[in-house]
Amino acid sequence: MKSNEESFERVNTDKLKENLEKFVPYNEQEETDKRIMLKYLKDFDDVLTRQNEYGHFTSSAFILNKERTKLLMIYHKIYNSWAWTGGHSDGDNDLLYVAMKEAKEETGIKNVRPISEDIYSIEIVTVDGHEKRGKYVGSHVHLNVTYLLEADENEEIHIKEDENSGVKWFPINEVVKVSSEPWVCDRVYTKIIDKMKRDGIVKNN
C-alpha cells in the first residue's frame, strides 16, 4: 500500500504528462494518440478517474516469461476474448504501478517486474456500453498506456472471478490467433509484437 502522502500525489498529472511527452511514437497511430492524450490532459482535470465519462486513462501490460517466448493472457468476461491485463488508473498517476497491480490481481502472479519503467505503447481504445456489477456503463474511450513486464511462467496462476474466466501462457506467435477483438489484435497486439521484435526483446521468427 502507498502512504497517504503518495496518495495525495495521485491527483497530479505532471508525471504522466512528462512520461507521455518523452514517449517516442512507433507509427502514425501512436503519433495521433499521443497528441490527443496530451490534449485531454490539458483540457480536462479528471482524466485519471472514471468520473470523466467520455474518456479516462488506463494502464495495461504485456507480461512476458523470462525466456521472452510467451505472453500471459486472461480471458476477459466483458470482451469475451483472450486479452492483455490492465485496468483503470482510478486517480493514480503512477501508471506503471497500476499495470503491475492489475497484472497481479488478474492473474494471481505474485512477482512481476518491469522490463522497462518507460511506457512501451500507447493506444486510444473504444469501449462499447456494457453492464458492470449490475450497472450500465456508457460507451467511452480508454486512453491506454502499455508497459512490458516479466514473470516466472512456473509461478502459480489463477483467475479473478469477477473479471476473467481464464489465465494462460501463450507462445508469442499465437497471441494474435487467440484474440477475438479484431481492432485490438491488428492495431495493438500486432504493433507491440512488431516493436518487441525490432527492439530485440523477442526473437524475430
Backbone hydrogen bonds, N-H to C=O, Kabsch-Sander energy under -0.5 kcal/mol:
donor,donor_aa,acceptor,acceptor_aa,energy
7,S,3,S,-2.2
8,F,4,N,-2.0
9,E,5,E,-1.1
10,R,6,E,-0.6
10,R,7,S,-1.0
11,V,8,F,-1.1
12,N,9,E,-1.9
17,K,13,T,-2.7
18,E,14,D,-2.6
19,N,15,K,-2.3
20,L,16,L,-2.5
21,E,17,K,-2.5
22,K,18,E,-1.7
23,F,19,N,-0.6
23,F,20,L,-0.7
31,E,27,N,-2.0
32,T,28,E,-2.8
33,D,29,Q,-2.7
34,K,30,E,-2.3
35,R,31,E,-1.8
36,I,32,T,-2.2
37,M,33,D,-2.7
38,L,34,K,-2.4
39,K,35,R,-1.8
40,Y,36,I,-2.5
41,L,37,M,-2.2
42,K,38,L,-1.5
43,D,39,K,-2.8
44,F,40,Y,-2.6
49,T,46,D,-1.4
52,N,46,D,-0.6
52,N,49,T,-1.4
53,E,51,Q,-1.2
56,H,141,V,-1.5
57,F,47,V,-3.1
58,T,143,L,-1.8
59,S,87,G,-2.7
60,S,145,V,-2.8
61,A,85,T,-2.1
62,F,147,Y,-2.3
63,I,61,A,-0.7
63,I,72,L,-0.5
64,L,62,F,-0.7
64,L,149,L,-2.9
65,N,70,K,-1.5
66,K,151,A,-0.5
68,R,65,N,-1.6
71,L,170,F,-3.0
72,L,63,I,-2.6
73,M,71,L,-0.5
73,M,168,K,-2.9
74,I,83,A,-2.5
75,Y,166,G,-2.5
76,H,74,I,-0.9
76,H,81,S,-2.7
77,K,163,E,-2.5
80,N,76,H,-1.3
81,S,76,H,-1.0
82,W,178,V,-0.8
83,A,74,I,-3.1
85,T,61,A,-1.1
87,G,59,S,-2.1
89,S,57,F,-2.0
91,G,48,L,-3.7
92,D,89,S,-1.7
93,N,91,G,-0.6
95,L,93,N,-1.2
98,V,94,D,-1.8
99,A,95,L,-2.3
100,M,96,L,-2.3
101,K,97,Y,-2.6
102,E,98,V,-2.8
103,A,99,A,-2.0
104,K,100,M,-2.0
105,E,101,K,-2.5
106,E,102,E,-2.7
107,T,103,A,-1.2
108,G,104,K,-2.1
112,V,110,K,-0.6
113,R,150,E,-2.0
115,I,148,L,-2.4
116,S,148,L,-0.9
120,Y,146,T,-3.1
121,S,146,T,-1.4
123,E,144,N,-2.2
125,V,123,E,-0.7
125,V,142,H,-2.5
127,V,140,H,-3.0
130,H,137,V,-2.1
132,K,135,K,-3.0
135,K,132,K,-1.4
137,V,130,H,-3.6
138,G,136,Y,-0.5
140,H,127,V,-2.0
141,V,54,Y,-1.7
142,H,125,V,-3.1
143,L,56,H,-2.4
143,L,141,V,-0.6
144,N,123,E,-2.2
144,N,142,H,-1.3
145,V,58,T,-1.7
146,T,121,S,-3.0
147,Y,60,S,-2.1
149,L,62,F,-2.6
149,L,147,Y,-0.6
150,E,113,R,-2.6
151,A,64,L,-2.4
152,D,111,N,-0.5
153,E,151,A,-0.6
155,E,152,D,-1.8
158,H,107,T,-2.7
161,E,159,I,-0.6
163,E,160,K,-2.5
164,N,160,K,-2.9
165,S,75,Y,-2.3
168,K,73,M,-2.5
170,F,71,L,-2.8
172,I,69,T,-2.3
174,E,171,P,-2.4
175,V,171,P,-0.6
175,V,172,I,-1.2
177,K,174,E,-0.7
178,V,174,E,-1.6
179,S,175,V,-1.0
185,C,181,E,-2.9
186,D,182,P,-2.8
187,R,183,W,-3.3
188,V,184,V,-1.8
189,Y,184,V,-2.4
190,T,185,C,-2.2
192,I,188,V,-2.9
193,I,189,Y,-2.5
194,D,190,T,-2.4
195,K,191,K,-2.5
196,M,192,I,-2.6
197,K,193,I,-2.1
198,R,194,D,-2.4
199,D,195,K,-2.4
200,G,197,K,-1.0
201,I,196,M,-2.5
202,V,196,M,-1.1
205,N,203,K,-1.3
